[in-house]
Amino acid sequence: MLNKLKRYSKEEINNLMIQSTGVNYTDFEQEGIGFEYEALMNSTGYSLENVKEIQTSFQVGNTPLIELKNLTNYARKFAKKNFGARIFLKDEAQNLSGSFKARRAAMSIYEAKRKGYDGVVAATSGNYGAAVAAMAAREGLKCIIVQEAFDSSFKAQPEILEKARACEAYGAEVIQVSVGPELFMVLLNVLDQTGYFNATLYSPYGIMGIETIGSEIVTQCQQQVGKNPEVVLVTHAGGGNLTGTARGLLKSGAKTTKVYAASVSLEGLHMASDHDFNLKSFTTGHTGFGVPFATNPDRSDVPRSAARALRYMNEYYTVNQGSVFFITEALSVLEGLERGPAGNTALAVAFKLAQSMPSDEVIVVQESEYTGAGKHHQAQLSFAKQNGIELLFSDHQVEIPGKTIVLPSSANTIQVFKKDLNDLRRSYLKRYRLDDLTERDFNYLAEELNTDTKTIKNLLSEGDHEA
Ligand SMILES: Cc1ncc(COP(=O)(O)O)c(C=O)c1O
């Protein structure tokens, strides 16, 4: 449908956003570097109760919270006496379209319909595309999904191809582009030419949609164990999953529950590199998105992303690809739940962390996703082999992303690595200089990075010395 791609100025992009989302992002800008985050979130006019009602009408949400008793017992084999927290899994695979992304999509589609748009557009290679396409189909809206699908030799990962098939099965048109900056430009052109709604992942509608996960976890934990969980573990990439879940927990009174991020470590692989594109076995939930989106949330497809993970993240863990494959298999053979791959990233970390927590404590892994032909770990491992990746079993989880996948020789050898949040904050602050900022800016940054203004000033002054 696209002939020649137009390049847009900043002002034209802002106008396109107003036309395609109904949100004028400039209304929320503060003087200085910040913006009114809560005002942006509240601008939708929806309460948590409204969101629940809308999602119920789409057959989305109210997914079961399942206690993984066998997996917990397995983890306890490697823990000290009276250690090994109870592991629960929020089975988001049971949503229409098979993942928590249905919660985001339901809100965007509801809004598009309410505002009278003929169709919706979303830029996504993963579960979100299928979710948007499925909900659009129910509401009789046209749907275009723009996918970053292949490298320059037109090779695509099995998972991405499967997602394209799913979108087409729901009646959507799929535009596939190769890796690189083209995606955003194609999206803008499609929005401009069609006048459709921008069902972006990063709008306040999308993020509000995820708040219901946090809220349901509180209700279900109260019913099943009589308390809030000590820890909620979130597979983290673009940050919406963590932001929405944490906001929902807080809105439902779980003020002391800790929210931990988990990503597959893809250190050394470059996401925008044509060469590296097909050398990874995970298309989301990895550090290639998790780190840059946390440290620069506004790199998304809207001027101000509503997904701002560092505001809510208490700790951040990484795990290697092989360990996630191992846990994927353990979940199937011990619990009869064939799920994965993304949600199992948080599960792999939960399995390890549970061992250092007392046995009466509760860890909730807040999502699973469906698995299928292209997403299944066997398909992923075959694709990795075809791309020259060496598959090894070892006691030592030293994987070199793009070269090896190391499967743990025993569950006992699964390792997780804790990131220093101050390193992420330093990276966020890199674009500012201490002397250029006002007190208002420091207050904004303290909220943004979930710390105090003194820490912000200290981190910034380190940066100034380095420069
Ligand atoms: C199943 C699943 N889990 C987790 C994530 C990560 O969510 P977010 O990008 O909001 O951090 C994604 C997103 O691609 C996903 O599809």
The ligand as an ORCA input file, in Angstrom:
! r2SCAN-3c Opt
* xyz 0 1
  C       4.645    -12.668     26.452
  C       5.404    -11.427     26.710
  N       5.951    -11.238     27.928
  C       6.641    -10.112     28.236
  C       6.833     -9.123     27.313
  C       7.570     -7.881     27.729
  O       6.650     -6.835     27.925
  P       7.114     -5.313     27.865
  O       7.631     -5.068     26.484
  O       5.891     -4.529     28.167
  O       8.187     -5.123     28.892
  C       6.285     -9.260     26.019
  C       6.457     -8.194     25.029
  O       6.876     -8.329     23.951
  C       5.541    -10.444     25.718
  O       4.981    -10.623     24.520
*
